[in-house]
Amino acid sequence: MTRTLVIGASGGIGAALDATLRARGEEVVALSRRDDGLDVTDTASVARVLGAVDGPFDRVLVATGILSPEGARPEKSLAEIDAEVMAQVFAVNAIGPALVLKELPRLLPRSGRCSVGVLTARVGSIGDNGMGGWYSYRAAKAAANQITRTAAIELSRKRPEAVIVALHPGTVETAFTADYPAHRKVTASESADNLLRVLNNLTSKETGQFFDWAGKAVPW
């Protein structure tokens, strides 16, 4: 039976991933700040919560993130950049995944195929940025992409069958996107199905890359 660890399981996409996998009869360990006190921005919290979890896991899904801190919004111009807000966005969207990935050597099997999907966003693509704006979120997701790729390179040295990738889930109907009604959205359940299908179809040849919900490569 496939065993999966879901980080960020109280969020819209994380909860859908958890529910979808359980409905398929798979074993899931689901962790979140709300239910487990997991603060991905705090080294001690990540070490404590993940340290209490026994591996190995065939699949790890990191579904944490914020668009902006409460009371703030994504910047529309350079004039709106605020150092404290930017630091908070980086803490959750870039440092958080890094601290989770730091625990992977203990949580992944030493041999055989395993997969790790870190949910980032297409707006973190530098090559695909044609609109500008959203400085903090774009930059933090670009950093998360780099962290994911670098971790994939390192982990592949001892786990040649591992698949570790950044994933763009599309625009999903969650509280996260409620303020953007003009965007075409899919349900969280549809997104979960899409992401799992993409991750399941990848091989070690694609490790360290960036894919969207349809399995298409996204430029860095």
PyMOL CGO cylinders between C-alpha atoms (Angstrom):
from pymol import cmd
from pymol.cgo import CYLINDER

trace = [
    CYLINDER, 0.00, 0.00, 0.00, 1.28, 3.44, -0.93, 0.3, 1, 1, 1, 1, 1, 1,
    CYLINDER, 1.28, 3.44, -0.93, 2.01, 5.60, 2.09, 0.3, 1, 1, 1, 1, 1, 1,
    CYLINDER, 2.01, 5.60, 2.09, 1.77, 9.38, 1.74, 0.3, 1, 1, 1, 1, 1, 1,
    CYLINDER, 1.77, 9.38, 1.74, 2.70, 12.32, 3.95, 0.3, 1, 1, 1, 1, 1, 1,
    CYLINDER, 2.70, 12.32, 3.95, 0.65, 15.48, 3.32, 0.3, 1, 1, 1, 1, 1, 1,
    CYLINDER, 0.65, 15.48, 3.32, 2.02, 18.73, 4.73, 0.3, 1, 1, 1, 1, 1, 1,
    CYLINDER, 2.02, 18.73, 4.73, -0.55, 21.53, 4.92, 0.3, 1, 1, 1, 1, 1, 1,
    CYLINDER, -0.55, 21.53, 4.92, -3.54, 19.21, 5.16, 0.3, 1, 1, 1, 1, 1, 1,
    CYLINDER, -3.54, 19.21, 5.16, -5.92, 21.82, 6.59, 0.3, 1, 1, 1, 1, 1, 1,
    CYLINDER, -5.92, 21.82, 6.59, -5.67, 24.05, 3.50, 0.3, 1, 1, 1, 1, 1, 1,
    CYLINDER, -5.67, 24.05, 3.50, -7.97, 23.73, 0.51, 0.3, 1, 1, 1, 1, 1, 1,
    CYLINDER, -7.97, 23.73, 0.51, -5.67, 21.71, -1.75, 0.3, 1, 1, 1, 1, 1, 1,
    CYLINDER, -5.67, 21.71, -1.75, -3.99, 19.85, 1.10, 0.3, 1, 1, 1, 1, 1, 1,
    CYLINDER, -3.99, 19.85, 1.10, -7.33, 18.72, 2.51, 0.3, 1, 1, 1, 1, 1, 1,
    CYLINDER, -7.33, 18.72, 2.51, -8.45, 17.58, -0.95, 0.3, 1, 1, 1, 1, 1, 1,
    CYLINDER, -8.45, 17.58, -0.95, -5.24, 15.60, -1.44, 0.3, 1, 1, 1, 1, 1, 1,
    CYLINDER, -5.24, 15.60, -1.44, -5.75, 13.95, 1.94, 0.3, 1, 1, 1, 1, 1, 1,
    CYLINDER, -5.75, 13.95, 1.94, -9.39, 13.08, 1.20, 0.3, 1, 1, 1, 1, 1, 1,
    CYLINDER, -9.39, 13.08, 1.20, -8.66, 11.83, -2.32, 0.3, 1, 1, 1, 1, 1, 1,
    CYLINDER, -8.66, 11.83, -2.32, -5.90, 9.51, -1.19, 0.3, 1, 1, 1, 1, 1, 1,
    CYLINDER, -5.90, 9.51, -1.19, -7.94, 8.11, 1.70, 0.3, 1, 1, 1, 1, 1, 1,
    CYLINDER, -7.94, 8.11, 1.70, -10.86, 7.49, -0.67, 0.3, 1, 1, 1, 1, 1, 1,
    CYLINDER, -10.86, 7.49, -0.67, -8.49, 5.44, -2.79, 0.3, 1, 1, 1, 1, 1, 1,
    CYLINDER, -8.49, 5.44, -2.79, -7.64, 3.30, 0.21, 0.3, 1, 1, 1, 1, 1, 1,
    CYLINDER, -7.64, 3.30, 0.21, -4.13, 4.62, 0.64, 0.3, 1, 1, 1, 1, 1, 1,
    CYLINDER, -4.13, 4.62, 0.64, -2.45, 5.25, 3.98, 0.3, 1, 1, 1, 1, 1, 1,
    CYLINDER, -2.45, 5.25, 3.98, -2.07, 8.95, 4.73, 0.3, 1, 1, 1, 1, 1, 1,
    CYLINDER, -2.07, 8.95, 4.73, -0.35, 10.89, 7.47, 0.3, 1, 1, 1, 1, 1, 1,
    CYLINDER, -0.35, 10.89, 7.47, -1.75, 14.43, 7.32, 0.3, 1, 1, 1, 1, 1, 1,
    CYLINDER, -1.75, 14.43, 7.32, -0.10, 17.31, 9.16, 0.3, 1, 1, 1, 1, 1, 1,
    CYLINDER, -0.10, 17.31, 9.16, -1.09, 20.95, 9.51, 0.3, 1, 1, 1, 1, 1, 1,
    CYLINDER, -1.09, 20.95, 9.51, -0.65, 23.98, 11.70, 0.3, 1, 1, 1, 1, 1, 1,
    CYLINDER, -0.65, 23.98, 11.70, -4.29, 23.91, 12.78, 0.3, 1, 1, 1, 1, 1, 1,
    CYLINDER, -4.29, 23.91, 12.78, -4.39, 20.27, 13.84, 0.3, 1, 1, 1, 1, 1, 1,
    CYLINDER, -4.39, 20.27, 13.84, -0.78, 19.46, 14.72, 0.3, 1, 1, 1, 1, 1, 1,
    CYLINDER, -0.78, 19.46, 14.72, 0.85, 22.79, 15.58, 0.3, 1, 1, 1, 1, 1, 1,
    CYLINDER, 0.85, 22.79, 15.58, 3.15, 22.54, 12.56, 0.3, 1, 1, 1, 1, 1, 1,
    CYLINDER, 3.15, 22.54, 12.56, 4.61, 25.97, 11.87, 0.3, 1, 1, 1, 1, 1, 1,
    CYLINDER, 4.61, 25.97, 11.87, 6.66, 25.51, 8.72, 0.3, 1, 1, 1, 1, 1, 1,
    CYLINDER, 6.66, 25.51, 8.72, 8.42, 28.83, 9.32, 0.3, 1, 1, 1, 1, 1, 1,
    CYLINDER, 8.42, 28.83, 9.32, 9.90, 27.61, 12.60, 0.3, 1, 1, 1, 1, 1, 1,
    CYLINDER, 9.90, 27.61, 12.60, 12.81, 25.16, 12.58, 0.3, 1, 1, 1, 1, 1, 1,
    CYLINDER, 12.81, 25.16, 12.58, 12.01, 23.75, 16.02, 0.3, 1, 1, 1, 1, 1, 1,
    CYLINDER, 12.01, 23.75, 16.02, 8.35, 23.18, 15.13, 0.3, 1, 1, 1, 1, 1, 1,
    CYLINDER, 8.35, 23.18, 15.13, 9.18, 21.36, 11.89, 0.3, 1, 1, 1, 1, 1, 1,
    CYLINDER, 9.18, 21.36, 11.89, 11.80, 19.22, 13.63, 0.3, 1, 1, 1, 1, 1, 1,
    CYLINDER, 11.80, 19.22, 13.63, 9.44, 18.39, 16.49, 0.3, 1, 1, 1, 1, 1, 1,
    CYLINDER, 9.44, 18.39, 16.49, 6.34, 17.53, 14.45, 0.3, 1, 1, 1, 1, 1, 1,
    CYLINDER, 6.34, 17.53, 14.45, 8.08, 15.69, 11.62, 0.3, 1, 1, 1, 1, 1, 1,
    CYLINDER, 8.08, 15.69, 11.62, 10.47, 14.09, 14.09, 0.3, 1, 1, 1, 1, 1, 1,
    CYLINDER, 10.47, 14.09, 14.09, 7.48, 12.36, 15.68, 0.3, 1, 1, 1, 1, 1, 1,
    CYLINDER, 7.48, 12.36, 15.68, 6.48, 10.80, 12.35, 0.3, 1, 1, 1, 1, 1, 1,
    CYLINDER, 6.48, 10.80, 12.35, 7.82, 7.42, 11.34, 0.3, 1, 1, 1, 1, 1, 1,
    CYLINDER, 7.82, 7.42, 11.34, 8.82, 6.88, 7.73, 0.3, 1, 1, 1, 1, 1, 1,
    CYLINDER, 8.82, 6.88, 7.73, 9.34, 5.75, 5.14, 0.3, 1, 1, 1, 1, 1, 1,
    CYLINDER, 9.34, 5.75, 5.14, 6.82, 7.41, 2.84, 0.3, 1, 1, 1, 1, 1, 1,
    CYLINDER, 6.82, 7.41, 2.84, 6.39, 6.54, -0.81, 0.3, 1, 1, 1, 1, 1, 1,
    CYLINDER, 6.39, 6.54, -0.81, 5.01, 10.01, -1.50, 0.3, 1, 1, 1, 1, 1, 1,
    CYLINDER, 5.01, 10.01, -1.50, 5.37, 13.41, 0.19, 0.3, 1, 1, 1, 1, 1, 1,
    CYLINDER, 5.37, 13.41, 0.19, 3.19, 16.37, -0.74, 0.3, 1, 1, 1, 1, 1, 1,
    CYLINDER, 3.19, 16.37, -0.74, 4.01, 19.88, 0.48, 0.3, 1, 1, 1, 1, 1, 1,
    CYLINDER, 4.01, 19.88, 0.48, 0.86, 21.98, 0.13, 0.3, 1, 1, 1, 1, 1, 1,
    CYLINDER, 0.86, 21.98, 0.13, 1.63, 25.01, 2.28, 0.3, 1, 1, 1, 1, 1, 1,
    CYLINDER, 1.63, 25.01, 2.28, 1.60, 28.65, 1.24, 0.3, 1, 1, 1, 1, 1, 1,
    CYLINDER, 1.60, 28.65, 1.24, 0.10, 32.10, 1.53, 0.3, 1, 1, 1, 1, 1, 1,
    CYLINDER, 0.10, 32.10, 1.53, -0.69, 34.71, -1.10, 0.3, 1, 1, 1, 1, 1, 1,
    CYLINDER, -0.69, 34.71, -1.10, -0.08, 37.52, 1.38, 0.3, 1, 1, 1, 1, 1, 1,
    CYLINDER, -0.08, 37.52, 1.38, -0.25, 37.98, 5.17, 0.3, 1, 1, 1, 1, 1, 1,
    CYLINDER, -0.25, 37.98, 5.17, -3.59, 38.86, 6.75, 0.3, 1, 1, 1, 1, 1, 1,
    CYLINDER, -3.59, 38.86, 6.75, -4.38, 42.50, 6.15, 0.3, 1, 1, 1, 1, 1, 1,
    CYLINDER, -4.38, 42.50, 6.15, -2.06, 42.78, 3.15, 0.3, 1, 1, 1, 1, 1, 1,
    CYLINDER, -2.06, 42.78, 3.15, -2.41, 42.09, -0.57, 0.3, 1, 1, 1, 1, 1, 1,
    CYLINDER, -2.41, 42.09, -0.57, -0.07, 41.17, -3.42, 0.3, 1, 1, 1, 1, 1, 1,
    CYLINDER, -0.07, 41.17, -3.42, 1.81, 44.25, -4.60, 0.3, 1, 1, 1, 1, 1, 1,
    CYLINDER, 1.81, 44.25, -4.60, 0.64, 45.92, -7.79, 0.3, 1, 1, 1, 1, 1, 1,
    CYLINDER, 0.64, 45.92, -7.79, 3.70, 48.19, -8.01, 0.3, 1, 1, 1, 1, 1, 1,
    CYLINDER, 3.70, 48.19, -8.01, 7.19, 48.71, -6.63, 0.3, 1, 1, 1, 1, 1, 1,
    CYLINDER, 7.19, 48.71, -6.63, 5.80, 51.45, -4.39, 0.3, 1, 1, 1, 1, 1, 1,
    CYLINDER, 5.80, 51.45, -4.39, 3.78, 48.87, -2.45, 0.3, 1, 1, 1, 1, 1, 1,
    CYLINDER, 3.78, 48.87, -2.45, 6.73, 46.69, -1.44, 0.3, 1, 1, 1, 1, 1, 1,
    CYLINDER, 6.73, 46.69, -1.44, 6.96, 46.34, 2.33, 0.3, 1, 1, 1, 1, 1, 1,
    CYLINDER, 6.96, 46.34, 2.33, 9.94, 44.57, 3.88, 0.3, 1, 1, 1, 1, 1, 1,
    CYLINDER, 9.94, 44.57, 3.88, 7.99, 42.97, 6.72, 0.3, 1, 1, 1, 1, 1, 1,
    CYLINDER, 7.99, 42.97, 6.72, 5.25, 41.68, 4.44, 0.3, 1, 1, 1, 1, 1, 1,
    CYLINDER, 5.25, 41.68, 4.44, 7.79, 40.33, 1.97, 0.3, 1, 1, 1, 1, 1, 1,
    CYLINDER, 7.79, 40.33, 1.97, 9.66, 38.56, 4.77, 0.3, 1, 1, 1, 1, 1, 1,
    CYLINDER, 9.66, 38.56, 4.77, 6.46, 36.85, 5.92, 0.3, 1, 1, 1, 1, 1, 1,
    CYLINDER, 6.46, 36.85, 5.92, 5.64, 35.68, 2.39, 0.3, 1, 1, 1, 1, 1, 1,
    CYLINDER, 5.64, 35.68, 2.39, 9.16, 34.29, 1.97, 0.3, 1, 1, 1, 1, 1, 1,
    CYLINDER, 9.16, 34.29, 1.97, 9.01, 32.61, 5.38, 0.3, 1, 1, 1, 1, 1, 1,
    CYLINDER, 9.01, 32.61, 5.38, 5.91, 30.60, 4.48, 0.3, 1, 1, 1, 1, 1, 1,
    CYLINDER, 5.91, 30.60, 4.48, 6.40, 30.03, 0.75, 0.3, 1, 1, 1, 1, 1, 1,
    CYLINDER, 6.40, 30.03, 0.75, 10.17, 29.47, 0.50, 0.3, 1, 1, 1, 1, 1, 1,
    CYLINDER, 10.17, 29.47, 0.50, 11.72, 28.83, 3.91, 0.3, 1, 1, 1, 1, 1, 1,
    CYLINDER, 11.72, 28.83, 3.91, 8.79, 26.61, 4.94, 0.3, 1, 1, 1, 1, 1, 1,
    CYLINDER, 8.79, 26.61, 4.94, 9.22, 24.09, 2.11, 0.3, 1, 1, 1, 1, 1, 1,
    CYLINDER, 9.22, 24.09, 2.11, 12.99, 24.18, 2.64, 0.3, 1, 1, 1, 1, 1, 1,
    CYLINDER, 12.99, 24.18, 2.64, 12.61, 23.17, 6.29, 0.3, 1, 1, 1, 1, 1, 1,
    CYLINDER, 12.61, 23.17, 6.29, 10.25, 20.36, 5.32, 0.3, 1, 1, 1, 1, 1, 1,
    CYLINDER, 10.25, 20.36, 5.32, 12.58, 19.11, 2.57, 0.3, 1, 1, 1, 1, 1, 1,
    CYLINDER, 12.58, 19.11, 2.57, 15.41, 19.14, 5.12, 0.3, 1, 1, 1, 1, 1, 1,
    CYLINDER, 15.41, 19.14, 5.12, 13.65, 16.22, 6.85, 0.3, 1, 1, 1, 1, 1, 1,
    CYLINDER, 13.65, 16.22, 6.85, 13.32, 14.11, 3.68, 0.3, 1, 1, 1, 1, 1, 1,
    CYLINDER, 13.32, 14.11, 3.68, 16.44, 11.94, 4.05, 0.3, 1, 1, 1, 1, 1, 1,
    CYLINDER, 16.44, 11.94, 4.05, 14.89, 10.39, 7.13, 0.3, 1, 1, 1, 1, 1, 1,
    CYLINDER, 14.89, 10.39, 7.13, 11.38, 10.11, 5.70, 0.3, 1, 1, 1, 1, 1, 1,
    CYLINDER, 11.38, 10.11, 5.70, 12.00, 8.63, 2.24, 0.3, 1, 1, 1, 1, 1, 1,
    CYLINDER, 12.00, 8.63, 2.24, 12.86, 5.00, 1.50, 0.3, 1, 1, 1, 1, 1, 1,
    CYLINDER, 12.86, 5.00, 1.50, 16.50, 4.27, 0.76, 0.3, 1, 1, 1, 1, 1, 1,
    CYLINDER, 16.50, 4.27, 0.76, 15.70, 2.39, -2.43, 0.3, 1, 1, 1, 1, 1, 1,
    CYLINDER, 15.70, 2.39, -2.43, 12.95, 2.11, -5.02, 0.3, 1, 1, 1, 1, 1, 1,
    CYLINDER, 12.95, 2.11, -5.02, 10.70, 4.79, -6.46, 0.3, 1, 1, 1, 1, 1, 1,
    CYLINDER, 10.70, 4.79, -6.46, 9.42, 7.56, -4.24, 0.3, 1, 1, 1, 1, 1, 1,
    CYLINDER, 9.42, 7.56, -4.24, 8.00, 10.96, -5.11, 0.3, 1, 1, 1, 1, 1, 1,
    CYLINDER, 8.00, 10.96, -5.11, 7.84, 14.44, -3.62, 0.3, 1, 1, 1, 1, 1, 1,
    CYLINDER, 7.84, 14.44, -3.62, 5.60, 17.19, -4.93, 0.3, 1, 1, 1, 1, 1, 1,
    CYLINDER, 5.60, 17.19, -4.93, 6.09, 20.75, -3.70, 0.3, 1, 1, 1, 1, 1, 1,
    CYLINDER, 6.09, 20.75, -3.70, 3.17, 22.98, -4.66, 0.3, 1, 1, 1, 1, 1, 1,
    CYLINDER, 3.17, 22.98, -4.66, 4.50, 26.27, -5.95, 0.3, 1, 1, 1, 1, 1, 1,
    CYLINDER, 4.50, 26.27, -5.95, 2.83, 28.40, -8.68, 0.3, 1, 1, 1, 1, 1, 1,
    CYLINDER, 2.83, 28.40, -8.68, 3.21, 29.34, -12.31, 0.3, 1, 1, 1, 1, 1, 1,
    CYLINDER, 3.21, 29.34, -12.31, 3.66, 32.98, -11.25, 0.3, 1, 1, 1, 1, 1, 1,
    CYLINDER, 3.66, 32.98, -11.25, 6.95, 31.85, -9.71, 0.3, 1, 1, 1, 1, 1, 1,
    CYLINDER, 6.95, 31.85, -9.71, 8.25, 31.27, -13.24, 0.3, 1, 1, 1, 1, 1, 1,
    CYLINDER, 8.25, 31.27, -13.24, 10.65, 34.03, -14.30, 0.3, 1, 1, 1, 1, 1, 1,
    CYLINDER, 10.65, 34.03, -14.30, 10.40, 33.08, -17.97, 0.3, 1, 1, 1, 1, 1, 1,
    CYLINDER, 10.40, 33.08, -17.97, 6.60, 33.05, -17.93, 0.3, 1, 1, 1, 1, 1, 1,
    CYLINDER, 6.60, 33.05, -17.93, 6.21, 36.42, -16.19, 0.3, 1, 1, 1, 1, 1, 1,
    CYLINDER, 6.21, 36.42, -16.19, 4.55, 38.71, -18.71, 0.3, 1, 1, 1, 1, 1, 1,
    CYLINDER, 4.55, 38.71, -18.71, 2.35, 40.78, -16.40, 0.3, 1, 1, 1, 1, 1, 1,
    CYLINDER, 2.35, 40.78, -16.40, 4.56, 41.95, -13.52, 0.3, 1, 1, 1, 1, 1, 1,
    CYLINDER, 4.56, 41.95, -13.52, 3.29, 42.77, -10.04, 0.3, 1, 1, 1, 1, 1, 1,
    CYLINDER, 3.29, 42.77, -10.04, 2.98, 40.41, -7.09, 0.3, 1, 1, 1, 1, 1, 1,
    CYLINDER, 2.98, 40.41, -7.09, 6.65, 40.90, -6.19, 0.3, 1, 1, 1, 1, 1, 1,
    CYLINDER, 6.65, 40.90, -6.19, 6.72, 39.01, -2.91, 0.3, 1, 1, 1, 1, 1, 1,
    CYLINDER, 6.72, 39.01, -2.91, 4.64, 36.04, -4.00, 0.3, 1, 1, 1, 1, 1, 1,
    CYLINDER, 4.64, 36.04, -4.00, 6.39, 35.65, -7.36, 0.3, 1, 1, 1, 1, 1, 1,
    CYLINDER, 6.39, 35.65, -7.36, 9.85, 35.87, -5.82, 0.3, 1, 1, 1, 1, 1, 1,
    CYLINDER, 9.85, 35.87, -5.82, 9.04, 33.51, -2.96, 0.3, 1, 1, 1, 1, 1, 1,
    CYLINDER, 9.04, 33.51, -2.96, 7.64, 30.88, -5.31, 0.3, 1, 1, 1, 1, 1, 1,
    CYLINDER, 7.64, 30.88, -5.31, 10.67, 31.25, -7.60, 0.3, 1, 1, 1, 1, 1, 1,
    CYLINDER, 10.67, 31.25, -7.60, 12.83, 30.63, -4.53, 0.3, 1, 1, 1, 1, 1, 1,
    CYLINDER, 12.83, 30.63, -4.53, 10.76, 27.56, -3.64, 0.3, 1, 1, 1, 1, 1, 1,
    CYLINDER, 10.76, 27.56, -3.64, 11.30, 26.25, -7.16, 0.3, 1, 1, 1, 1, 1, 1,
    CYLINDER, 11.30, 26.25, -7.16, 15.06, 26.65, -6.81, 0.3, 1, 1, 1, 1, 1, 1,
    CYLINDER, 15.06, 26.65, -6.81, 15.03, 24.97, -3.40, 0.3, 1, 1, 1, 1, 1, 1,
    CYLINDER, 15.03, 24.97, -3.40, 13.04, 22.05, -4.80, 0.3, 1, 1, 1, 1, 1, 1,
    CYLINDER, 13.04, 22.05, -4.80, 15.37, 21.61, -7.77, 0.3, 1, 1, 1, 1, 1, 1,
    CYLINDER, 15.37, 21.61, -7.77, 18.47, 21.76, -5.60, 0.3, 1, 1, 1, 1, 1, 1,
    CYLINDER, 18.47, 21.76, -5.60, 17.04, 19.22, -3.15, 0.3, 1, 1, 1, 1, 1, 1,
    CYLINDER, 17.04, 19.22, -3.15, 16.20, 16.92, -6.05, 0.3, 1, 1, 1, 1, 1, 1,
    CYLINDER, 16.20, 16.92, -6.05, 19.80, 17.01, -7.25, 0.3, 1, 1, 1, 1, 1, 1,
    CYLINDER, 19.80, 17.01, -7.25, 21.16, 16.22, -3.80, 0.3, 1, 1, 1, 1, 1, 1,
    CYLINDER, 21.16, 16.22, -3.80, 18.70, 13.44, -3.00, 0.3, 1, 1, 1, 1, 1, 1,
    CYLINDER, 18.70, 13.44, -3.00, 19.12, 11.76, -6.38, 0.3, 1, 1, 1, 1, 1, 1,
    CYLINDER, 19.12, 11.76, -6.38, 22.72, 10.92, -5.51, 0.3, 1, 1, 1, 1, 1, 1,
    CYLINDER, 22.72, 10.92, -5.51, 21.60, 8.35, -2.94, 0.3, 1, 1, 1, 1, 1, 1,
    CYLINDER, 21.60, 8.35, -2.94, 18.08, 7.74, -4.24, 0.3, 1, 1, 1, 1, 1, 1,
    CYLINDER, 18.08, 7.74, -4.24, 18.38, 7.49, -8.03, 0.3, 1, 1, 1, 1, 1, 1,
    CYLINDER, 18.38, 7.49, -8.03, 14.72, 6.49, -8.46, 0.3, 1, 1, 1, 1, 1, 1,
    CYLINDER, 14.72, 6.49, -8.46, 13.34, 9.46, -6.51, 0.3, 1, 1, 1, 1, 1, 1,
    CYLINDER, 13.34, 9.46, -6.51, 11.08, 11.98, -8.26, 0.3, 1, 1, 1, 1, 1, 1,
    CYLINDER, 11.08, 11.98, -8.26, 11.15, 15.43, -6.60, 0.3, 1, 1, 1, 1, 1, 1,
    CYLINDER, 11.15, 15.43, -6.60, 9.38, 18.21, -8.47, 0.3, 1, 1, 1, 1, 1, 1,
    CYLINDER, 9.38, 18.21, -8.47, 7.68, 21.59, -8.18, 0.3, 1, 1, 1, 1, 1, 1,
    CYLINDER, 7.68, 21.59, -8.18, 4.00, 21.54, -9.16, 0.3, 1, 1, 1, 1, 1, 1,
    CYLINDER, 4.00, 21.54, -9.16, 1.63, 24.27, -10.30, 0.3, 1, 1, 1, 1, 1, 1,
    CYLINDER, 1.63, 24.27, -10.30, -1.92, 23.29, -9.25, 0.3, 1, 1, 1, 1, 1, 1,
    CYLINDER, -1.92, 23.29, -9.25, -3.75, 25.81, -11.41, 0.3, 1, 1, 1, 1, 1, 1,
    CYLINDER, -3.75, 25.81, -11.41, -6.23, 28.29, -9.97, 0.3, 1, 1, 1, 1, 1, 1,
    CYLINDER, -6.23, 28.29, -9.97, -8.24, 26.37, -7.40, 0.3, 1, 1, 1, 1, 1, 1,
    CYLINDER, -8.24, 26.37, -7.40, -11.50, 27.24, -5.65, 0.3, 1, 1, 1, 1, 1, 1,
    CYLINDER, -11.50, 27.24, -5.65, -10.23, 27.91, -2.14, 0.3, 1, 1, 1, 1, 1, 1,
    CYLINDER, -10.23, 27.91, -2.14, -10.22, 30.78, 0.35, 0.3, 1, 1, 1, 1, 1, 1,
    CYLINDER, -10.22, 30.78, 0.35, -6.80, 31.51, -1.12, 0.3, 1, 1, 1, 1, 1, 1,
    CYLINDER, -6.80, 31.51, -1.12, -8.31, 32.59, -4.46, 0.3, 1, 1, 1, 1, 1, 1,
    CYLINDER, -8.31, 32.59, -4.46, -11.68, 33.95, -3.32, 0.3, 1, 1, 1, 1, 1, 1,
    CYLINDER, -11.68, 33.95, -3.32, -10.70, 37.54, -4.11, 0.3, 1, 1, 1, 1, 1, 1,
    CYLINDER, -10.70, 37.54, -4.11, -9.96, 36.72, -7.76, 0.3, 1, 1, 1, 1, 1, 1,
    CYLINDER, -9.96, 36.72, -7.76, -13.33, 35.76, -9.32, 0.3, 1, 1, 1, 1, 1, 1,
    CYLINDER, -13.33, 35.76, -9.32, -12.26, 36.50, -12.89, 0.3, 1, 1, 1, 1, 1, 1,
    CYLINDER, -12.26, 36.50, -12.89, -9.85, 33.57, -13.02, 0.3, 1, 1, 1, 1, 1, 1,
    CYLINDER, -9.85, 33.57, -13.02, -11.07, 30.23, -14.34, 0.3, 1, 1, 1, 1, 1, 1,
    CYLINDER, -11.07, 30.23, -14.34, -10.95, 27.82, -11.42, 0.3, 1, 1, 1, 1, 1, 1,
    CYLINDER, -10.95, 27.82, -11.42, -11.20, 24.12, -10.72, 0.3, 1, 1, 1, 1, 1, 1,
    CYLINDER, -11.20, 24.12, -10.72, -12.41, 22.53, -7.52, 0.3, 1, 1, 1, 1, 1, 1,
    CYLINDER, -12.41, 22.53, -7.52, -9.90, 21.42, -4.92, 0.3, 1, 1, 1, 1, 1, 1,
    CYLINDER, -9.90, 21.42, -4.92, -10.90, 17.82, -5.59, 0.3, 1, 1, 1, 1, 1, 1,
    CYLINDER, -10.90, 17.82, -5.59, -10.22, 18.19, -9.33, 0.3, 1, 1, 1, 1, 1, 1,
    CYLINDER, -10.22, 18.19, -9.33, -6.88, 19.79, -8.54, 0.3, 1, 1, 1, 1, 1, 1,
    CYLINDER, -6.88, 19.79, -8.54, -5.94, 16.92, -6.24, 0.3, 1, 1, 1, 1, 1, 1,
    CYLINDER, -5.94, 16.92, -6.24, -6.74, 14.37, -8.94, 0.3, 1, 1, 1, 1, 1, 1,
    CYLINDER, -6.74, 14.37, -8.94, -4.70, 16.33, -11.49, 0.3, 1, 1, 1, 1, 1, 1,
    CYLINDER, -4.70, 16.33, -11.49, -1.66, 16.71, -9.24, 0.3, 1, 1, 1, 1, 1, 1,
    CYLINDER, -1.66, 16.71, -9.24, -1.62, 13.06, -8.21, 0.3, 1, 1, 1, 1, 1, 1,
    CYLINDER, -1.62, 13.06, -8.21, -1.94, 11.94, -11.83, 0.3, 1, 1, 1, 1, 1, 1,
    CYLINDER, -1.94, 11.94, -11.83, 0.99, 14.12, -12.87, 0.3, 1, 1, 1, 1, 1, 1,
    CYLINDER, 0.99, 14.12, -12.87, 3.19, 13.01, -9.98, 0.3, 1, 1, 1, 1, 1, 1,
    CYLINDER, 3.19, 13.01, -9.98, 2.36, 9.34, -10.47, 0.3, 1, 1, 1, 1, 1, 1,
    CYLINDER, 2.36, 9.34, -10.47, 3.30, 9.48, -14.17, 0.3, 1, 1, 1, 1, 1, 1,
    CYLINDER, 3.30, 9.48, -14.17, 6.70, 11.10, -13.73, 0.3, 1, 1, 1, 1, 1, 1,
    CYLINDER, 6.70, 11.10, -13.73, 9.93, 9.14, -13.66, 0.3, 1, 1, 1, 1, 1, 1,
    CYLINDER, 9.93, 9.14, -13.66, 13.32, 9.83, -12.17, 0.3, 1, 1, 1, 1, 1, 1,
    CYLINDER, 13.32, 9.83, -12.17, 14.33, 11.37, -15.52, 0.3, 1, 1, 1, 1, 1, 1,
    CYLINDER, 14.33, 11.37, -15.52, 12.01, 14.31, -14.70, 0.3, 1, 1, 1, 1, 1, 1,
    CYLINDER, 12.01, 14.31, -14.70, 13.20, 14.86, -11.14, 0.3, 1, 1, 1, 1, 1, 1,
    CYLINDER, 13.20, 14.86, -11.14, 14.08, 18.45, -10.30, 0.3, 1, 1, 1, 1, 1, 1,
    CYLINDER, 14.08, 18.45, -10.30, 11.72, 19.92, -12.88, 0.3, 1, 1, 1, 1, 1, 1,
    CYLINDER, 11.72, 19.92, -12.88, 8.60, 22.14, -12.72, 0.3, 1, 1, 1, 1, 1, 1,
    CYLINDER, 8.60, 22.14, -12.72, 5.25, 20.91, -14.04, 0.3, 1, 1, 1, 1, 1, 1,
    CYLINDER, 5.25, 20.91, -14.04, 1.71, 22.24, -14.20, 0.3, 1, 1, 1, 1, 1, 1,
    CYLINDER, 1.71, 22.24, -14.20, -1.49, 20.39, -13.34, 0.3, 1, 1, 1, 1, 1, 1,
    CYLINDER, -1.49, 20.39, -13.34, -1.70, 18.97, -16.88, 0.3, 1, 1, 1, 1, 1, 1,
    CYLINDER, -1.70, 18.97, -16.88, 1.79, 17.52, -16.77, 0.3, 1, 1, 1, 1, 1, 1,
    CYLINDER, 1.79, 17.52, -16.77, 3.33, 20.19, -19.00, 0.3, 1, 1, 1, 1, 1, 1,
    CYLINDER, 3.33, 20.19, -19.00, 6.75, 21.56, -18.13, 0.3, 1, 1, 1, 1, 1, 1,
    CYLINDER, 6.75, 21.56, -18.13, 6.77, 25.18, -16.89, 0.3, 1, 1, 1, 1, 1, 1,
    CYLINDER, 6.77, 25.18, -16.89, 9.79, 27.38, -17.69, 0.3, 1, 1, 1, 1, 1, 1,
    CYLINDER, 9.79, 27.38, -17.69, 11.92, 28.53, -14.82, 0.3, 1, 1, 1, 1, 1, 1,
]
cmd.load_cgo(trace, "trace")
